[in-house]
Amino acid sequence: MALQPLYFVVVAFWPFVWWLIFFGMYRGWEHRSRYQKVALTVLPHLTTWLLGVLLYFNLPVLKSTRIFSVETLAFLGIISGLLLALLLSKGQCQFWRLPVQQPRRFLVQGGVISITSVAEEIIWRGFFFVSLLDLLSFPIALAALASSIWFGLEHMHQGWKMLPMYILIGGVFCMLFIFTGNLIAPVTAHIAYNLAIVGPKLGDAVNTASARGDSP
């Protein structure tokens, strides 16, 4: 009960802080080195990941439920993420084209994607959405909408035109969370979606670099 005012402050202001963090990070993004981009992506996500876990002790953990096993939840998430990627890319997403020619670069990219995906699900579904329900007594539909809108605003560095798509993506992840009551499905869906979208682009970048004779 003593932490309830702190919950209220974090739930009320955290989305705005997160938004400022990302907009600050992406200023001059194209001029930053590869290592700076990795650090500026990973560190804020890890920090917020820990913040969400420490502030919300009832965070739905990554384990099996009475209805679904871990394997079932992970499979459901992976399939949902890949289908979402195919749908939103209008079938143009070729998630099987991964840059196996340069596994070190792909492993780094995959690691960054995994860390950020887990962190975003902990913050937006596990912490923010659940806090709106438990602390502020939001109706479940309104809490899901609020969580999805702020998730979309987090990705505003990609332009206003992308906002409706990211709100939709956040809504799908939120529905997975509501349906399973666990973060495994939305986390694996998030990772699968990002890999499906980024993987082919990374493969193209690797092929271009190889054609120029660049080092990994």
Steps between C-alpha positions, in 0.01 A plus 500: 500500500790736573619479140160584351574875453826405328307266269263781413784740416681244286187389316399861436836631383701201384370496139602863458847432644542197273395709201757768587773238542443364152470834329821610670674181393403531136624856457789478253449124482634469145833653610563259786731200478372143502616451860332822614175387340516164680578664836233769462243235413587240763577709809168693528307177444696313768451789742125512444480123515650505850283795601181319401602183684602685817194724518235242420549191714202317351637520148378199298810288475631297209381154600230250413142547614236248603362505147807542278848355518807712428540326165138568401526866599826543307359325192185713512711814526738409217217412261310817592807719448585348161140522379482862613820578310367334185167679529642849557763457229228380259683173449828668410671402826750220431597405853693196380766723339731533797862615463668169581807615306595723793369326813679735742315804366172312498550375858565856616189622321299206633622570852401867477158404361445247780600739779288786368201275430502351852546846655215655302263218591590526869444876492192534278310178569641364827536832684306784337192303388475301823552814711214675320276205586611438860585850618276737303214251440487564124260283298704235324424635151602855596819377670589299188436803279708732720788252510488452123489875427803570716678202346431655161625842615822337617570418134425849373859540384387298197245765404134587560388277215622196695303588815176310414702189409689500829180557697358194322813298578479603866135398504581153366770450763257621767233253385753218523579609853133521597425162344789314665551704818873464447778695331652206308262522204528878444878490558559223244254665260688828534837333439368301204342809344814709537723225363265447207504871416864578580653168390452549124617863524807386691561235236487764225743719696737206545487416129567862409794518738638171363471629144703809600754285683422654840601316817230348726 
